[in-house]
Amino acid sequence: MSQDTTKYTEDNIRSLDWKEHIRLRPGMYIGKLGDGSSADDGIYILLKEVIDNCIDEFVMGAGKTIEISIKDKVVKVRDYGRGIPLGKVVDVVSKMNTGGKYDSRAFKKSVGLNGVGTKAVNALSSFFEVQSSRDNQVKTAQFSSGNLENEVGPEESSKRKGTKVTFIPDEAIFKNYKFRNEYVERMLKNYVYLNPGLTIVFNGEKFFSENGLRDLLEDNNNMDDMLYPIIHLKGEDIEIAITHSRTQYSEEYHSFVNGQHTTHGGTHQAAFREAIVKTIRDFYGKNYEASDIRKSIISAIALKVMEPVFESQTKTKLGSTDMGGNLPTVRTYINDFVGKYLDNYLHKNSDTADKLQRKIMMAEKERKELSGIRKLARDRAKKSNLHNKKLRDCRVHLSDIKHDRRLESSLFITEGDSASGSITKSRDVNTQAVFSLKGKPLNSYGMTKKIVYENEEFNLLQAALNIEESIEDLRYNNIIIATDADVDGMHIRLLLITFFLQFFPELIKENHLYILQTPLFRVRNKKETIYCYSDEERQMAINKLTGKPEITRFKGLGEISPDEFRHFIGEDIRLEPIMLDKAMSIEELLSFYMGKNTPDRQKFIINNLKVEVDLIEDKVI
């Protein structure tokens, strides 16, 4: 061993500054990176971190309007709060552990208590500008990748007080990204549900809520799907909304702490589920099974806690057991509130109480009918899991709460040996699993849950996802349907979406279901290869490459070699999210596409038909 390698001195110890560390390990600060096709991709976390500061100003009674615009990747967020103290404008966005929220007198029930938020946005943006207006003065600071480039002011100004942040996420970190308005709007709606009186204007459209969590449940569901009117109860530090679905099998919870959407639940959500069961058992005086009470529930809870403790930097799961101050534990507080106010509501609303009891009894009857077949199916699943050729699993799962790659966990549902083989050989075995279908799945429209256990393919898919009881234990963050873009492939997609809509619609509501986009063309010359997902992209590639490039038209996934497939399911993966249109109930949706209304459907198909013409080019293979 050479003398140089045995030396270990102060010179060997390298200390990264704040921005270098964030750029080197962005996942520690904002979860996964992504390209914007998923609601938990990093670009939305950047936006959320900036908005959280505006929300804290509103909570403190300063500024009732937030203006947001996103255009050509440039994000602008303006609040009308107090404005950052001018002498601290640079420090607040570029020095770790600097911020007003450490003074708990100013922000007792704030979200962003770690002092990292806007620093992460700054470090991960190719352009970042913060402008603060207060006391008839304005100060502006501009950064690039966290480095201060320019500082102007304080100077005289007549601008309304408040803070404006402009940033462009760095394309070197967030590859091929684009903001999807649907995800941004959902985030903004959650902010207004939790902050009645707040107006958010996004690209000119206003968001405002009068009824808080009741509006949330109404906006996310069709009223015809609800068994009874929403029960909406509010206390000083708690708000809940509850109904049951007529059509949905599983449980659905929207939970929040201090305005933060805790998508992975936590102590408050566990206590809420427990409190509902206890209160309903006490009200009816019957020891109903917990799963029968909660089956088909659609609900929301928002809690305010002093100095909450979350299980990750992105604050998606609450770890706190205490409310803070002189208040009891989270569990006791929620149990006491639900026990008193839900019980009162049911006593005063006998029609709702009767409907709820009938629903519980139906769930009990169905559970007992299913118990025998469920046991057979489980035994069969256990046996086949030992040598299950359908599932090629990955190492990291969504349920691995401490793993920094858990949000990347994906299950590709494929059809046919060639497509399954290509994905299996080219996948990342740490985060990407493959489930192979043998031909077309069964059309489950109009069938009961019994079919999920009787049909081996559905049963194994349910077991692979681990969603039999609820989606809380879902093993993969992304469920990706990977079929050919031909008529058969489209039919398989439709049958799979029908299965999920019929039995697990919350997987779609919570944005876990996607279609894999694969290229239609490969355009290449001797120096460069470009994969094109549309005819426009094909034309741009032909214009870019010199000479007469070779053009290949891909007809199906099986034609794409594993070496090529690696490009389409790696960091440049393109996913199209499946989203529900709230204007149509799930029952109406399924009945239209899968029912017997053939003339209506034929008319719809003819009106929406797109005829694709194969363009014959020289050297098309």
N, C-alpha and C positions, 0 to 999 in steps of 0.2 A: 504493500500500500504506500502511495507517495506521501511525502510529508505534508503537502498542501491539503489533502483530504482529511488528515487527522487533526488539523488545527480547528478549534471551535472557540472563536472569540466573539467580542461584541459586534465585529463586522459581519458575522454570519446571521445576526438577528435583524430581520427586516420588519419595520413597522409600517403597515399600510396606512395612509391617511384615510379620512372618512369616506371620501368619494371613490377612492381606488377600491376600498373594501366593498362598497355597495355595487360597483360596476363588476367586480370580480365574482361576487356571490349575490347576484340580485335576488335569487330564490329565497334567501334568508329574510329579505325585506318585503317582497311583494308576491311570494308564492311562485307559481309557474310563469313563464314568459308568454308563449302562445302568440297567435297572430290576430286575435280579436274574434275568432269564430266561437269561442266559449266565453260564458259570462264571467268566469273567474280568471280570465287571462290578465296578464300584468298591466296592459294599457288602461283597463277599467279600474284597477287598484290605484294607479297613479291619479286618475281623475277623482276617485273616492277620497284619497288622502287630502287633496286640495279642498274638496267640498266639505269634508269633515270640519275644517277650520272655520268655514263660513257658517256651518250649522251651529258650532259652539258660540259664535257671535250672536246668532238668532236666539239661542237658548238663554244667553245673558241679557236679552232684551235689546240688542243693538242690530238693527237692519232686518226688515221683513221680506226683502226680495233678494234673490240670487240670480244673476244672469250668466248663462253658459252658452258658448257657441263652439261647434266643432266643424271646421271646414278645411278640406285638403290637409288633414293631419295636424292642423294648428288648433290647439285647445285654448279657450279663453274662459276664465271664471272670475266674475266680479261680484263682490258683496258690498253691502252698505253698512258694515259694522263700524267699529271704532277705528279701524286702521292700525297696522303694526306701528308701535312707537318708532319714530323716524330714525332715532339713533341705533336701533336694533334690527333694521330691515335686512341687512346683509347677514348678521349673525343668526337670525331666526331660520333662514333657509340654507345655511351652510355650516353651522356649528352644531355638532351632536350634543344632545341633552340641553338644548337651549329652547325655551318657549314659555309662554305665559301659563301653561297648564300645570306647571310644577307648583304654582301658588294655588293651593286647593281652595282658597277663599274665592278666587275668581272662577274656577271651573270645578265645582264639586262633583258633578255627574257627567264629566266629559268623556268622549270616546278616545281621543288620541293622547294618551298619557305618557307615551314613550319618547317624545321629542325627536322622532325619526322621520315621520311622514313626509313633510315637504322637502326634507334633505334628500330622501330617496328619489322623489320626483325630479329634483334638481340634478342629481348625479346621473340619472338615467335618461335625461333629455338632451338632445343635441342643441336645443335653444330653450332657455328658461329666463323669464323676466318677471320680477315682482315689483309692483308699484303700490305705495301706500300714500293715502291722502288723509290728512287730519290737521286741525289747527290752521286752516287756510294755507297749508304747505303740502308739497308733494315730493317724494323721493323715489327714484327708480334704480334698480340694479339688474344687470343682465349677465347671464352665465352661459357657458357652453360645457357640457359634460361635468358640471359642478365647479368649473373654474370661473372666477369672477372676471368678466371681460370689460365691463363698463359700469360706472356709478355716477348718477346725476342727482344733484340736490343735496339737502332740501332747498326748494325754491318756492316762491309765491305761487299760489294756485287758487282758482275758484271752484275746483272740482269737489263734488260731494264726497264726504269722508267715506273711507272703506279701503278695501284691498283688491287689487286686480292681479291675477296670475295668468301668464301666457306661457305655454310650453309645447314643444314638439318632441314626442317620444323618439329616442335615438334608434334609427333603422339598423344600426350595427348590432343592436341588442334585440330589438323586436323586429324580426324578419317578416317582410311582406304583410305588414299589419294593416288592418282597417277597422275603424270604429263602426260597430253595428248599432244603429239608432234604437233598435228594439231593446238591447241590453242597457243602453244608457237610459232610456225612458223608464225601464223597470226600476233601475236604481233610484232615479229621481222621484218616481211615484212612492217608493218606500220612504224616502226622506219626507215627503209631504204628508203621508199617512201618519207618520210618527211626530210630526210637528204642525198641528193645526194652526192656521194663521200664517204659515210660511207660503210664499209664492216663489216657484222656480220657473224661470223662462228659459227654454232650451230651443235654440235656433228659431226663435219667434213664437214657439208654442208654450202656453201657460199650463203649469201643473199646480193644483191646489186641492186640499182635502178638508171637508167639513166634519166628516164622521170617522176619521182615523182608521182603526183596524177593520171596522165594518166595511168601509170603502175598499180596503185591500181584498177582503174575501169576495165582495161583489164584482170587483174589477177582474179578478182572476178566475171567476167561475160564472157559468150561465145560471141565472136564477132558477130556471126550470130543473136544473140538476140538484137543487137543494131540497131536502126533506121538510124543513121547517124554517121560519124566519131566523135570521142570524141573532144569536144571543150576544149582546155587546155590553160589557161591564167595565167600569173605570174606577180606579182608586188613586190615591196620591202618587204612588210610585209604580203602579201596575195598570195595565189595560189588557183585556182579553176579548176575543170574538170566537164564537163556536157555532157550527152547524154540522149536519151530517149529509152526505151525498146519497142520492137515490141510486146512482149508477156505479160509483167508485168502490172498489173492494178494500183498498188499503188506507192507512192513516196519512194525514197530511198536516204538517205543522209549519207555520212561519214564526220564527222567534227572533227577538231583538233585545239587545241590552244597550241602554244609553244611545239609542239610535243606530247601533251597529247591527247589521243583519247577520245573525249567528247561524249560518247555513248548515253547520254541523252540530247544532244544538248545544248541549252542555247541562250544567246543574239545574238551570231554570226550566229547561224544556222537560227534563226528566221529572222534576217536581210537579210541573203542570200536568203531565200525563197521569202521574200518580194521584194528584188531587181530583181530577175529573172522575177517575174510577171510584175513589173513596166517597166522594159527594153523591154520586149517582147510586151507589150501593146503599148508602144511608138513606137517601130520599125514598127509594122504592122498598127499602127494608129487605132486600134480597141480595144474596152473595153471588151476583152475576160474575161470570168469567171476565177478566180485564180485557181480553182480546175481543169479546163480543160487544162490550161497551164502546170500545174505541174503533171498532171496524167502521170504515167509511167516514170517519170524522174529518172535517176540514176546519182548521182552527189557527189562531194566531195569538201570540203573547208578546207584550213589550214590557220590559222591566227597567227601572232605574236603580243603579247600584253605586255606592260610593267607592271610587277607586277599584274598578273591576279588574280581575285577573283573567286573562285569556290564555288559551293553550298554544297559540302560535302568533307570530307577528301580524298575520293578516286578520286576526281576531274573529275567526269563524266559529269558535267553540268556547263557551264560558267555563272557566275552572273555579271561579269564586264560590265559596259556600256561605259567605256572610253578605248581608245587605250593606254593612257599614254603619258607623255612628252607633246609636243605642238600639238599632233595630235587630230583630231576631235573625236566624239563618234564612237563606233563600228558600229552603224547603218549607220551613215553618210559615214564613210570610205568605208564600203562594198557597199553601194548604189552607191557612186561615181565611184568606181572601176568597178563594174559590168555594170553600166549604160554606161560608156565610152567604155570599151574593148569588152563586149559581143555585143554591138551595132555595133562596128567596124567589128567584126568577121562576123556577119550576113550580113552586107553590102558587104563584100568581098567574101562570100561563099553562093551564091544564091541557089545552090542545097540543102544545109543543111537548109537554110531558108524556101525553098518550102516544104521540107519534114516535117519540124517542124510545119508549118502552117496547112498542111493537117492533121497531128496528132491531133492538137488542135481542128480542125473542126470535126474530127471523135469523139473525146471525148465529144464535145458539143452535137453532134447528139445522141450519146449513153446516155448521161446524161438526155436529154429531153425524150428519149424513156423510160428511167427507172423511171422518176420522179413520174408517177402515181402509179406504182407497189411499189416503195420505200415507198410512203406515206402509202399505205395499209399495207405493211410489218411492218412499224414502229408502226402503230396503233395496229396491232396484237401483236407485241413484247411488247408494253406497257401493254396491257391487260394481256398477259400471264406472264409478269414479276411480276405482283402483286401476282400471285399464281403459279409461274413457278416451276413445279416439276422437271424440267430438271436440274436447277442450284441450288446447295446448296452453297451459297457464303461464303467467309471468310471475316475477318474484315480488314486486311491490304492488300493494293494493291500496285502495282509497281508505280502507279501515286502518291502515298503518299510520296512526295519527301523528307520530313523531317523525315520519320519513319525509324528507324535503322534496321527494319526487312523487308523492302520493297522488297529487292532482293530475299527473300525466298518465295515470293508470288507465288503460283502454282495452276494451274487448271488441275485436273485429268479428262480426257475424258474416260468414262467407258461404257461398254455395258452389259446390263442385270441387273436385280434387285439384284441378290446375290452379284455380284462384287461391284456394287454401294453401297449396304448396308454395306458391310465390310469396304470399304474405308471411307464412311461417318461416321460410328461409331468410327473409330480408328484415324481419321485425327486430325491435329491441327487446330482448328476452327479459329485461328488467321491468319494463312498464307496459309491454304490449302482448295481450293474449289473443288467441284465435279460437272461435267456435265454428265448427263446420256443419252446415246443413246438408242433408242428403235430398236434393231436389227441392220442390216447393213445399213450404210448411202448410199445415192445415188452415183453412179459413175458419177462424174462431168466432166470427160474427154471430151474435145471438146465443152463444153457448154459455154455460155456467162455469164457475171456477173448477168444477169437476174435471173438465177437459184438460186443464193444466196438469193434472196428476195422471190422467189416463193416457195422454199423448206423450210418448217417451221423449220426443224432441223438446217439447215445451217444458216438460218436467226437468230435463237436464239443463235447459237454458235458465230456468228459474233458480235451480240449484247453483249453477255457475255464477249467477249474479248475486245470489244469497239475499233474495228479496221476498221470500215466502211470507214472512210476518210483517215486515215493513221495509222501506228503503233506507232506514237508518244504518243498516249494516251492509249497504251496497258495496260490492268489492271493486267496482271500476267506475271512475269518474265519467269516462266517455264510453258510450255504447255506440259502436260505429257499424252501420249496415254497409257492407262492401259487396255490391252485386254489379253485374254488367249493366251498361246503360242501354240495353236493348229491351224489347217488349217483355221477355221472360224475366229479366232482371228487375224491371219496373214492377212486375206483378209480385215478385218475391218481396220487394220493398213494401208494397201495399199490404201484403198479408202479415208481415212482421209489425208494421205500424198498427194494423188492426189489433194484433195480439196485445201490444203494449197499451193501446188506447182502451181496450176492453177491460184489461185486468190490472194494469199498472200505469194509469195516466199521469201520476205525479212524476214519473221518470221524464215525461215529456214536459210537464209544467216546470220542472226544476232544471230543464235544459241539459239532460244527460244523453239525449238521443240525437245522432247525426247520420248524415249520408256521406260516405267517402267520395270525394271528387277525384276522378282519375283523368289523365290527359287524353284528349281525342287524337292528337297528332304529335309526332316527333319530327322536328325539322333539324337537319344537321349538315355540316360540311366537314372537311377533314380536321378543322381546328375546334369547332364548337358544336354542342348539341343543345337544342332548346325544346322543352316540352310545352305543349300548348293546350289549354283547356277550352278554347273556343276558336271559332273561325277568325275572329278579330286578332287573337294572339298569334294564330298561324300566319296571317298576313304580315303582322309586325315582324315575326321571326324571319320570314322570307326576305323582307326589305332589309333586315339587319345583316343577314349572312351574305357574304359576297359569293359570286359565281352562281351556279345552278344547284341549290341545296337539294338533298334527298329528303323526300317527305313520306313518312309512314303514317297510315291511318290505323289506330288501334280499334279493333272490333270488340274485344272483351278483355277481362282481367287476365284470363289464362294466356293471352298472347304476350303479356308483359313479363320479361324475365325477372327473376329475383334480384339481379344486380340493378336493373332499372327501377324495380318496385321500391327499392331502398330510398330513392329520391322522393317518392310520393307519400311515404308514411313516416318520413323523418322530420327534421325541423321545418321543412317546407310543406308539410301536410296541409291539404285544403279540405275543410269540413263544412258541410252545409247543415246548420241546425234545423231540426224539426220543431216547429212552433205551433201552438194551438191558437185558433181564432176564437176568442171568447164570445163572439157574436153568435156562434152556433153551439148548441149543447153537444156533448160527446155522443149522446144517443142519436141526435139528428145527423151529425157528421158521419157516423158509422152507417146509419140507415141509408144515407144518400149514396155513399161510395160502395157499400157492400151489400145493400138490401136489394129488393126486387123492383125498384122504381126505374126500370130499364129506359123508357122513353126520356125521362128527365136527365138521366146520366148521359144518354147518347147525345142529347141536345147540348149538354155542357161540354162534352168531349169535342164535338164538331165546332162549337164556338171558340174553344181554346186550343184547337189543334195547331201544332207547329210542324210543318213539313220540312224535314232536313234533307237537303240535296247534297249528295256526294260530289265534290268538285274534282274533276279529273285533272291531275297535274302531271307534268313530266316526272318520271321516276317515282310515281306513287307505287308503293309495294303492296 
